[in-house]
Amino acid sequence: MSFQNFIDTLLEKMKTTIKTESVVGDPIAVGDITILPIAKVTFGFGAGGEDLDKNKGFGGGSGGGATITPIGFLIVKNGEVNLVPVHEKETLFDKLIDPASYDKLEKVFDKLKDKVKKEIKKSKKSAGDEDAQ
């Protein structure tokens, strides 16, 4: 098997394993409520090798992994959709991707920028006072 065939086979297997259905599960109907399980899928792999002369063969290696982490459930009832998270505590990543956090982050960065400017002015002023002496 050539290195290219090896990579093609690996990618094809990953395509059939990690699908949209892995992220948004099949709907579950309970009366007038529809529940959709939501998960986060992460995967990675690395491969290396050499396609040597046909007489000597192919040498290579690879490694990879995938995780499927439950995030929560979308609850659809009376035309309203709500997300019920599996974990009560939000992670930093969850907060960063939440558009509602953008204003808060902007304010924090503005405060930091102002503080840095004040410190620079203060150090310049101190350096000027030392030069005057």
Number of C-alpha atoms within 10 A of each C-alpha: 10 16 18 11 10 15 15 12 12 15 13 11 11 13 10 8 12 16 11 9 12 17 18 15 14 12 14 12 11 8 7 8 13 16 20 18 22 23 19 13 16 11 11 9 11 10 13 11 12 13 14 12 8 9 6 8 11 14 13 12 11 12 9 10 9 13 12 14 14 16 17 16 19 19 19 17 13 9 7 8 12 11 15 15 15 14 10 7 8 9 9 9 8 10 13 12 10 10 9 10 12 13 10 11 13 11 11 12 12 12 12 12 12 12 12 12 12 12 12 12 12 12 12 12 12 12 11 11 10 9 8 7 5
